[in-house]
């Protein structure tokens, strides 16, 4: 797996998800993450920090999964995405526009 999913506590005391992406994010990686953060998942409604400094590529299938708009009535908590790769940055910008999720922000390093 190219992603590591763990929990940490924010300074305000709220529990949050930390996702560390490495190398290439595949359909399997995206499916695993989305199953945990979508309604019914064990991490649903938790804020998320995605550290993608080591991510070099997102597969087509992963991009498709990440860019799907959330189901009607789904609560999407805040999500911060940290990236360095121009390719990954371009993919994430596209996914954010397509999915229309207003609670996700991207940060460049």
Number of C-alpha atoms within 10 A of each C-alpha: 12 15 23 14 15 12 14 13 11 11 7 6 8 10 15 20 21 20 18 18 23 17 15 18 22 18 18 14 18 20 14 13 18 16 14 14 19 17 17 10 12 11 20 18 18 18 20 24 21 19 20 23 18 15 20 18 21 22 14 13 15 18 19 13 14 21 19 14 15 15 9 6 7 12 14 19 16 16 19 16 18 17 22 16 17 12 13 18 20 10 17 20 12 14 19 19 12 13 13 14 18 12 13 16 15 14 11 12 7
